[in-house]
């Protein structure tokens, strides 16, 4: 996730659109939980005994094997008021450990003649697991899609990062049942976020005055954030299942389309449309997979 101080204000400034689908279809999302198998509910990440530098290296090897990455703006704020900016390879910005559960990329945006993004650092959870390298890939993907300026709907901001987590895990691990482990991982995140969105929606509905105070602005930001995780996760799961069940030609086509996004030749929304990925189609596919007991 791109970390910003006020999410709702940043969205307005950046002129992103928002989808209300997760809240509008909350009952269907909650119904989805009835079919979640215990294997997902009880899923635990496997710890790995590797160095943090190895985590970063594995991500870099995957990304540079599959994509041509673009330099990004780095802002060094370690010198107080004397900060400076420069263009660097995305893997040259500091990647540091954090105790926070969700990984993120610290970034700011500025307007000169046009919108410019500058990245401070990437923060990755300090506990190294089988998915740590994929989390680095997730955050590097954010830098590429934001640098290209190819996103119309904020609620799609996590689709590519989550998708590339899966592709890296599937293509680069030798674990038995590797594709299922990443699907379990993403579905467990989805389960958690749907339940949290349900709690937030109840708080929101009880507030008759609207988003006017600091507390309600925080609530609004949290609803936007969790709605984004839910919608993006659903769409990324849909795309991941398409990739996993496709032949080599379709897989190469998906990779090529992602490169076009990084090159600012295609928007994320055009990519989703090309692979027939909407909120509804994604929800239907995940429901079908669960009801067919594919993951049991």
Residue, then its C-alpha position, 0 to 999 in steps of 0.5 A: x500500500x502507498x502510505x499517505x497521511x489522509x487517504x480521502x484527501x489524497x484521493x481527491x487531490x489525485x482525482x482517483x475514482x472510488x468503487x462502492x461495490x464492497x459495501x454495496x455487496x457486503x451481504x454477498x461477501x459475508x455469504x462467501x465466508x460460509x464456504x471458507x474451508x478450515x484449511x484457509x481459516x487455520x492457514x499459517x505462513x511458514x517461517x524461513x531461515x534466510x537473511x533479509x538481503x536474500x529476501x530482497x534478492x529473490x524479489x529482484x531476480x523475479x521482477x527483473x526476469x519478467x519485467x523491464x522496470x523503470x527508475x523512480x524518484x527517491x527522496x532522502x529526508x535523512x538530512x532534515x530540511x536539506x532533503x534531495x531527490x534523484x532517480x534510482x532503480x526501484x531496488x535502490x530505495x531503502x527496504x527496511x524491516x518493520x514490526x507493522x503487520x502490513x508492508x507498505x511503501x512510504x511515498x509523497x507526491x508533488x506537483x511541478x509541471x505535472x504530478x511527481x511521486x517520490x519514494x522514501x522507503x519500503x517497509x517489510x514485516x521483520x518476521x521472515x516467512x515464505x511470503x516475505x520476498x513476495x511482499x517486497x515484489x508487492x511494494x515494488x509493483x506499487x512504485x511502477x504502477x504509480x510512476x506510470x500514472x495508469x490507475x483510474x480507480x483507487x479501489x484497483x490499486x492493490x490488484x497488480x501488487x497482489x497478482x504479482x505476489x502470486x506469480x512470483x510465489x508460483x514461479x519461484x518456489x519449489x514447495x509442494x502445493x505452492x500455488x494453493x499456499x498462496x491462494x490460501x494466504x490471499x483468501x485468509x487476508x480476504x476473510x479477515x478484511x471482509x469481517x473488518x469491513x462489516x464492523x466498520x460499516x456498522x460504525x458508519x451507519x450509526x453516524x448520522x452526521x456524516x464524515x465531519x469530525x476527525x474521528x469520522x474522517x479516520x473512519x472514512x479513510x479506514x472504510x476506503x482502505x479496507x474496501x480497496x483491499x477487499x475489491x483488489x484481493x478479489x480481482x487479483x484472486x480471479x486473475x491468479x486463477x486465470x493465470x494458473x489455469x491457462x496455457x503458456x501463451x495466455x500466461x505470456x500475454x498476461x505478463x506482456x499486458x502488465x509490462x504495458x502498464x509499467x510502460x504507461x501504454x495501458x491502464x490497470x482498468x483496461x487490463x482488467x477489462x481485457x481479462x474480463x475481471x470485474x468485482x462481480x466476475x471475481x466474486x463469482x469465480x471465487x464462490x465457484x472455487x469454494x463451492x466446488x471444494x477445490x481448496x479442501 
